[in-house]
Amino acid sequence: MIDPNLLPVYLTAVAALLFVPGPDMLLIISASLSYGRRVGVAASLGNATSGLILTVLAATGVSAVIAMSPIALTVLQYVGAAYLLKMSIDTWRASPAESEAVQYQQKMGRYLYKRAVMTNLLNPKALLFFVLFLPQFISQQIQASSSTQLLTLGLLLNALGLAFNIILVAIVGKLGKQMLTNTRIQSYQHKIMAIVFALLAIWLFTQQLSV
C-alpha cells in the first residue's frame, strides 16, 4: 500500500521531522520531567491518538475541505490558542499533590493524555501538515487508492512517532524521576506545566497560516 520506490524517501523525511523540536516534543518532555515516565508515556499516547484522528480525516478528505477555508483555519487557530491559555490558567491554579503517589500519576496521566489530544487537534498547523505532506508520497504506480495510501502513510508516521516519543520519554524520564524526589521541584510541578501551556498558546496564536 506504499510505493516501495517512495518508501526510503518517505522514511528519511519522517526521521528528519521527528528530530525537529516542536510543540509536541516540548509537551512530552515537560510532562516527563515534571511528573515522570508514566505521565510522559500518556502524553505520547495522546499525541499518537490525535495523529490517528488526523490521518483518518486526511484519508477521507475532511482535512482538505477544512484546509481550503482560511476562515475555518483562523477560527481553529484562535480556539486552539484560547484552549491552551485556559489549560495554563487551570494548571497554574491547581494545588500541588504528592507526585510519588501512583493514584496522582494516573490522574495526571489521564489529564495530559486528553490535553495532548486536544492540543494537536486544535492546531491548524498539524491539520495542514497532514493535508500537504502525506499526499506528496501518493503514487500512481501501485493499485492502492489514494485514500488507502494516505491512511497507510499516516499510520506509519504515527507508529514511528510514537516509538520515537517513547524512547524520548525513557531518556528524559530518568532525569525526571530524580527531580521528583526534590521537594522544592515538586511544589513547582504545576507551575512548570502552566508555563509550557502558555508558551504553546503564544506559539499557536502567533503562527502565520497559509493554504
N, C-alpha and C positions, 0 to 999 in steps of 0.2 A: 504493500500500500504506500510505499515511499520509493521513488525512483532511486535505484542503487547508485546511479551516476551523480545524483544531487546529495545523497546522504552524507558523504565526507564533508562537503561544503557546509551543509546544514549543521552538522555536529561541531564543526570548527566555529561557526557563527554563534551557536548556543554556548559553547565553552567560553568564548570571549565575553558574551553578555553576562554570564554568571559571575565572572570575576570583576565586573564593573560595579563599584559601590552604588547603591540606590536606596530608596526609602524602605524597600522590603528588607534589605540587608541590615539597615540601621535598626529597624524594629526588632528583628530577630536577635541581633547582637545585644541590644539593650535589654531585651527580655531575659536572655541567657545570663547576662552579667547581674541583673537586678534580682532575679528570682531562681536562677539555676537551670540545669539542663531540662528538667521536666517541662517547665514553662516555655523554654526555648523551642522544644520539640512541638509543643502545642501551637506556638506561633507559626512554626514552619508548616504544620499541617493546615493551619488556617490559610496561609499563603497558597498552598497547593490546591486547597478546595476552591478558592476564588479563581485560580488558574484553570481548573477543570470547567467551572461555570463559564468563564470567558471563552474557553475552547469550544464548548457546545454552542454558545451564542455566535461565534465566528463561523462554525461549520454550518449553522442553519441560516446564516445571512443576517441575523438580527443586529449584530455588531456593525455591519456595513451600513445598515439603514440608519442607525443612530449616528455613526461617524459622518454621514452625509449632511447632518443637520448641525450647523455651527451653534444654533441656539441651544439644542439639546446638550452639546458638549460643554457649553458655557455654564448651563444650569447644573450639569453633573459636577463640573469643576468646583463651583461655589458651594453646592450642597456637601460635597466631599470635604472641602476645607472647613466648613462650619461644623460638620460632624467630628472631625479631628480636633477642632478647638474645644468642642463640648467635652470630648474624651479627656482632653488635657485638664480642663477645669475640674471635672468629676474626679479624676485620678489625683489631682493636687489636694483636693479636699478630703480624700479618703484617709481614714486613720490607719497608721501602720499596724501591722499584726506580726505575730511571730512567724518569721519566714521558714523556720525549721519544721513547722507543723505540716504533715502530709496533707491534711484537710485544707490548709491555707494554700498550699501549692496547687492542689487540684482546682480550687476556686479561681486562682489567678490564671491557671492553665486554660480553663473554660473562658475566662474573661478575655484573655489575649488571643485565643483562637477566634472568637467572634469578631474581635476588633481587627485582626489581620484579614479576615474575610471581607469585612465591610470596607476597610481601608483600600484594598485593591479594587473592589467592585465600584467604588465611588471615585476612582482615579481614572479620568478620561484618557490619560497617557497610556495606561495599561490596556484600555479598550482599543485605542488607536494602534498600539503595538501589535495586537493580535490581528487587526484588520490589515495592517500594512506589511508586517514581517512575514507571517506564515504563507500568504499567497505567493510570495516570491519563489517558493520551493514546490509549487504545484507543477506537475509535469503532464504533458500531453502524450508522453511516450509509454505510459502504462495504462491499464484498463480501469483502474480505480477512479471513481468520480472525484470531482474537486472537493465535495463535502467530506468524502471518506478520507481523502488525503489530508485535508485541513484537520480533521479530527485526530488522525494518526500522528501528524506533526505536533499538534498541541499536547497530546498525551505523552509523547516522547519528551517534549520540552518540560512538562510538569514533573515527569519521573526523574529526569536528570536534575531539575531544580531542587526537588525535594531531597534527593541524595546529597547534593552539594550543601544544602542548608543543614541537614542532619550532621554532616561532617563538621560544618562550621560551629554548630551548637556544641558538639563534643569537645572541640578545641577551646572555644570561648567559655563554655560551661564549667570547665575545670577551674578557670580563674574565678568565675562567678561563685563556685562552691566555697572557695577560700574567702571571698568577700562577704558571703552570707554569715560567716562566723564573727564578723566585726559588728558589734552592736551599734557603733556610730553610723556605719553604712546602712544597717537595717532601718534606721529611722529616716533615711533619705531615699529609700527604695521607690516609693510612690512619687516623690518629687522628681526623681530622675526620669521615670516613665512619662510624667506630665510634661516635662521639658521636651522629650522626644516627640510626643504627640503634637506639641505646639510647633516644633520645628517642621514636622511633616505638614501641618496645616499651612504654615507660611510658604513652604515649598510648593504645595499644590495651588495655593492662592496666586502665586506669582508666575506660574507656568504659562508660557505662550503656546496656545494650541493651534495647530494647522491641519487642515484636511487635504 
